[in-house]
Amino acid sequence: PPGAATAPGGGLGRCVAAFWLALAFDALGLAVLLTGVFADLFFSDLLIYAGGIGIFLSLIWWVFWYAGNLEVPPAELRDDVGLSPPKGRGDSVLRGLVRGLSTRISAAFSSAPRSRA
């Protein structure tokens, strides 16, 4: 459709490296796991566990790939990172209180004597 954002990279999204790493971890983990299951080796238990761990670790890359392809409308993003103007006086008072507390805590830690271990 016109105006729709198209993902570069041939349909893989913006995080192509995470996609290929996830596929590589899946393939390698599956190969190691199946080798441990079907090969008659004295360390087959190690291969089964290692393959399972490799497949589990591929989930990290799949989450990176998915999260990297999420699109947030600029209006929502502006609101979340505090770029919109304060909504009222209560908001600025709260910010002042938090800033004052943060300054006091920072000053307390910076003036504390440091011991050398």
Sequence and secondary structure as in RCSB ss.txt:
>XXXX:A:sequence
PPGAATAPGGGLGRCVAAFWLALAFDALGLAVLLTGVFADLFFSDLLIYAGGIGIFLSLIWWVFWYAGNLEVPPA
ELRDDVGLSPPKGRGDSVLRGLVRGLSTRISAAFSSAPRSRA
>XXXX:A:secstr
 TT    TTTTT S HHHHHHHHHHHHHHHHHHHHHHHS  TTHHHHHHHHHHHHHHHHHHHHHHHHHT    HH
HHHHHTT S   SHHHHHHHHHHHHHHHHHHHHHHHS     
